[in-house]
Amino acid sequence: MDFKKFMITDAGWGMFALRIVTGIIFIGHGMPKFGWVGDRTLEGTAGFMESIGVPLPMAGAFLVALFETFGGVFLIIGLLTRFWSAGLAFAMLIAVTLVHLESGMFGQGGYQWALLLMASSLALMFEGAGKGSLDKMLTS
């Protein structure tokens, strides 16, 4: 695989801003799943996933925590942005459909937040990291 083609981006400063904010938000959601902040744990996340019928809940919990935490870091620095964004978009698709959809778009438990994060991730996946990213520096 030609990583240069995968990482190339002609996007501008708008993707930079979106990438930084999206990365910070994902880190804030991923670290608690590992039990690094707050009172949540990976086991608790896996238990929740099992309760809603996710197959292989511990693997799913680990992957979500990994992509949210480290994907967020990689978004901020802008390295392999399309890869991490694709995984994060998929995680948010699962969150929308399996967790939040029955609550409607707005209100307690609504899917508006997960949908916005999915859209942000998709924008980064399609447009690339933009200016101020390692992807841009490594492909220029």
N, C-alpha and C positions, 0 to 999 in steps of 0.2 A: 504494500500500500504506500502511495506517495503522500507522506504526511504534509508536505508543503501545500498540495492541493486541498487537503482536508482543513488546513489551518488558515489559508489565505483569506483576507478580508479587505474589502474596500469601504466598509462602513465607517461612519464618522464618529463624532463625539456623542451623538445620541445613544449609540450602542454602548459606549463607554459608561455613560451615566446609568443606563439600564443594567448593565453588567455588574457594576459596583453595588447598587442597591439590592438587586436580586440576590447576589452572592451573600450579602450581609444577612438578609432575611432567611435564606436557606441555612446558613451557619447557625443562626438563632433557633431554628427548628430542629436541626440535626444533632447538635451537641447534647441536648437533654435526652435524646433517644439513646445515646451511649451512656447516659448517667453522669456526664461530665459537669453538668450544671443542673440545679433543681433536684427534684425528688423522683424523676422518672428513671427507668432502666430499660435496657435492651430486652430483658425478659418481659417487662410490663408491656412494651410495644408489641412483642411477639404474641403475648396473651390477647391483646386487643385484636391483632390481625387474625388470630385463630378464631376469636369470637364472631368475626364477620365473614368467616369462611375462606380466608386466604390460604392457599396450599403452601406448605413449607414455611410456616409463620416465622420461625427464627431466622431462616435465610432471608426472607422478605424484610424483616425488621433490620437485619444487619445491612442489607443492600440499601434500604431507604436511608438509614442513618449515615452510611458511607457516602452516598450520593449527595445528601443534603449538607453534610458537614464538609467533606473534602471537595465535593463539587462546588460548594459555595466559595471555598478558598481558591480553587482553580478559576472560577468565574472572575473573582476579584483581580487576580494577576493576569487573567486573560490567556491561559494556556490550555490548549485542547478544548476550547470553548464549545465547539459544536458537539463533541462527544459528551461532555458533562451536561450540556443543555438538553440533549436528546434523552438522556436518562432521567433528568429532572422533570422534563415534560411528561414522560411516561409515568413517573411516580405521581405527578399531580393529576393525570388522567385517572389513575387508579383511585386516588383520594376523592376526586369529584364523583366518580361513578359508584364506588363501594362505601364511602363514608358519608359524604355530604349531600348527595343528590336528593334523598328523601326529605331533607329539611328545606328544600327550595333554595332559590338563589340568595335571598336576603334573610337576615335575622340570625338567631342563635343556631349555630351549626350549619349555616348556609354555605353554599359552594362558591360564593363570589371570590373569596380570598384564594382558594386553590385554583380556580379558573384563571384569575389574574396572573398567578405564578406560572401556570401552564402556558399562557399566552406570552409572557415575558421570556420563558425558556424557549418557546418555539421561535420567537423573533430572533433571539441570539443564535439559535441553531441555524436558521435560514440566512441571516445577515452576517454572522461571524462576530468576533469580539470588538471590532472597531479600533479606533485610535487608542494609544496608551496601553496596548496589550502586548504580551509576549508573542502571541500568535502573529501580530502585525510585524513586530521586530524581527522575528525569525523567518518571515517570508518576504521581507522587503529586499 
